[in-house]
């Protein structure tokens, strides 16, 4: 069984000139100049150029007729080229079409033309391919990874507390009630009670990347019924300043990253 990819676009360097690589991704654009065509392939790390020649590649016509956002896997040789943005291009030996997109697309991925919000939601899987939307996920990943790394270096242990609870663990909030077989239960609105219990076990420094569920009606986009937070608990401290010190260092580390 062959692999569809050996490299992401950013993992190939001009120094790999002459090496065989296998790349895969979405067809972002195709520029057909007649005897030569340039396919811009996009993966989650960036884009690269695949250069096809009509006389040399029997699959030329089939490839250049592909709609944008089709999915392909390309086997070819890396060729250094200073004129290309990445400093290299791929001369294909084989192109496998994994999926052909519908035409026309309901919305573009890199186009600057705006579309209705409902159209974006109805075609969310395409909307999530937009670089500015994917940036949200990538930034979130870095924030969580940095937080975990820092807190572990500070001696914290990651825990996972229950999210289906029998009663409120923090006052002042409304709970989402669910049916738990023949009993009433609620979605947790805070891990606070469980963190405090853990302080009595000897696990004196714990943290959780915790989900919050709060049944609070609102009319602004700044309020979420479902959210995530970096939740920490410390024992053996002299004052709240000890906690603030750790949290300030945490924010500094995330910002630097």
N, C-alpha and C positions, 0 to 999 in steps of 0.2 A: 504493500500500500504506500503510495507516494504522498509526500507532504505538499500541501498547496502553497506553502510559504517557507522560505529559509531565512528571509530578511524582511524587515520593515524598511520603508524608504529612507529613514534617517540612519540606518545601520550600514548602508552601502556608502563607500568612500571612493573618490577618484583613484586611490591607491589600489583598489580592487580591479583595476583595468585588466580585462582578459579573463576574469573569473566567471564561472557560471553561477547564476543566482536564480532563485524562484521567488517571485513576488505575487501578491494577490491584493485585490481591492476593487474599488468602484471606478467606473469610467467617468471621470469628471468632465472631460472634453476631448474631442477629436478634431484635429485640423488636417483636412485632406487637401493636399496641393497637387493632386493628380498622380505624379510618379512617386511621391513620397508623402507619408502621413505621420503625424505626431499624436500619440495617444497619451493623455495626461491621466495617470493612475493615482488614485487617492486611497491611502490607508489611514489608520487612526493617528499616525505620527507625522504625516505630511503627504507630499506628492512627488512623483517622479515621472520622467518622460520615457516612453517606449517609442522607438523610431522604426517605422515600417517602410520597406521599399517594394513597389508594385512588381518589379521584375524578379525580385528575390523571394518574396513571401507569397505562397499559393493561397494563404488565408487572408490576403490583403483586403479584398472586396467584402468579405464576410465581416471582418473586424471594423472597417471604416463605416459600415452601415449600422453598427450597434447604437441603440439609443443611449443617451446619457444615463448614468446611475446603474447601468448593467454591471454585473460582477464577473471578473475574469481572473484567471491565474496565468502568469507569464513565466516561461522558462527562457532564459537568454543570457547573453554575455554582456558584462559590464564594459562600457567603453568611455574612457575619460573624454570630456568635452567641455572646454572652458566657456563655451557660448551658452551652455545650459545652466540654469540657476543652481542646480545641485552640484554642478561640476562633473556630472556623468550622465549617460543615457543607457538604456537597455536595448540591445539589438536582439529581437526575439528569435528563438528557434522553434518555439511552440506556444500557442495561445489557446487556452481552454476556456470556453464560455460556460460559466457556472450558472448564470441567471441573466435573462434578458428582461429589462424593465419595460413597463408599458409606455406608450407614447400617445399623446403628450403627457408629461409629468404634471401632477396637480400643483406642484410648487417646485421652485428651484432650490438647489443647495448652496451654491456660491453666488447666485444671481442677487443683485441689489434691488430687484423689483419687490415691492411689498405685497403681501397677500393678506386676506382676511384672517382674523384670529381663529375663526371656526374652521377654516380650511387647514390651518396648521394643526389644530387638535384632531381633526378627522384623519390626518395623514401624519400622525405624530412620529412614526418611525423614520419618515423622510426628514421631517423638521429637526429631529435629533442628530442628523448628520451635519447640520450647519456648524461651522467652526466655532462661532460665537456661543452656540448652545452647548456643544461638547466641552467648551472651556469651563463651564459650570461644574461638570462632573470631574474634570481633571484638577481643578483648583480644590474642590472638595476632597478628592483623594489625597492630595498633598497635605492639606490641613489635618486630616485624620491620621495619616501616616506619621506626620511630624509630631502630633500630640501624643500618639502612642509611644513613639521612640523617646521623647523627652520624659514622659511620666514614668516609663520603665527605668530610665537612667536615674530618676529621682527616688526609686524604690517602691513605686506603686505597682499593684497587681490588678490586671484587668478582670472584671467580673461581669456576669450577665444575670440580671435580676428578673423575676417573673413579670410578664406583661399582662397576664390574666390574673386579676386579684379579686378577693372577696369583699373588700371594703376600701374606702378612701385612705390613702397613706399621707395625704397632705391637705390641709384645709384650704378653703377659699376657691376651689375649682369644681366644675361640674364634670361628671364622669360619663363616658359612653357605656351604657348598659348592654350586655350581651347575654344570650341564653347559654348556660354551661350545663348541658344535659337537662336535668330537672331542677337546676338551681340558678339563682341570679349570680352574675359575675360582672366585672367591669374591666375595661382596658386601663392599664396603669397610667396615671398622670404624672408620676414621679418615682424614682428609685430611692427616695430619701429614707424611708423607713428601713429598707433592706441594707442600705449603706451604714446606717447607724447601728443596726444589729451586728454587722460585720466588725465594727469597731470593738465589740465585746468578745470577739473570737480570737483576738491576737493578730488578725490581718489588719494592721493599723494604718495602712495606706492602700486605698483601692480607688479605681476609676472605672467608668463605664461610658461607652459611646451609646447613650441611651435614647430610646424613642419615647416621646411624650404624646399622650392622647388627651385632648381637653375638649369637652363638649360645650363650647362657648360660641354662641352666635356672634357674628361680626359683619361689618360692612366695609372693611378695608382689606387691602392685600398684604398689610403688614402683620396680620394676625393669622396664625396657622392652627388648625385643629390637630394636625399631626406634624411633629417637628423632632429634630435631633439635637442633642446637647452633649458636650463633654462634661460629665458629672464626676466630681472628685470628693473624697472624704478622707480626713486625716485625724489621727489621735495623737496624744502626747504633744500638744502645742501649748504655748504660753498665752497666746492671744490670737485674734483673727488676723493680725499682721503676718503671722506665719503662713496662713493660707493665701493671703494676698500676695506675698512674696513669690510663692510657687506659681500662682496664676499669672502674675506679671511676667515672670520668666517664660512661662508657656506661650503667652501671646508674642513676646519678643522672638522666640524661636520660630514660631509659625510665620511671623512677618519676614524674618530673614530668609527663610526657605523659599 
